[in-house]
Amino acid sequence: MLGKRLKHGEFWTNSFLRLAKKGTGKWKRAVHEYWDVKGKKGRINSPLLHYSHPTLHEFIAEVDWYSSLHSESNLKEKKKSDIFKIMLYPKLKFINNWIIKGGFLDGIEGFVAALMMSLHSFLAWSKQWIKQQEK
């Protein structure tokens, strides 16, 4: 991220299914999507390098886009937003990524990543709250 490989925080701990035989599964959900594959799954021991967010501009644009998808997904799932989720969840998300998951060990890039994921939470719950008020 931003030219540095992160070894801590939310991004390091993610494990996703990346390779499967063609035609054995399908993608589920718009946000926090996952590949639902039928059959046996394995694990590759070598890291799969993924160069996400090469610039802060691209990271901000992606956070804005995904927060919109996330708010729509929450509405479809009948989840409710409120002032506590808007105010508290982003702070807890930052504390989790920066302190508990050790994002501080990744330096300024870890700080930026933790802050951006906190911003994602703030935007997603805020956008959802606004849409709830329109109904």
Secondary structure as GFF3:
##gff-version 3
##sequence-region A 1 135
A	DSSP	alpha_helix	9	13	.	.	.	ID=ss1
A	DSSP	beta_strand	25	28	.	.	.	ID=ss2
A	DSSP	beta_strand	34	37	.	.	.	ID=ss3
A	DSSP	alpha_helix	56	76	.	.	.	ID=ss4
A	DSSP	alpha_helix	83	95	.	.	.	ID=ss5
A	DSSP	pi_helix	96	100	.	.	.	ID=ss6
A	DSSP	three_ten_helix	103	106	.	.	.	ID=ss7
A	DSSP	alpha_helix	107	134	.	.	.	ID=ss8
###
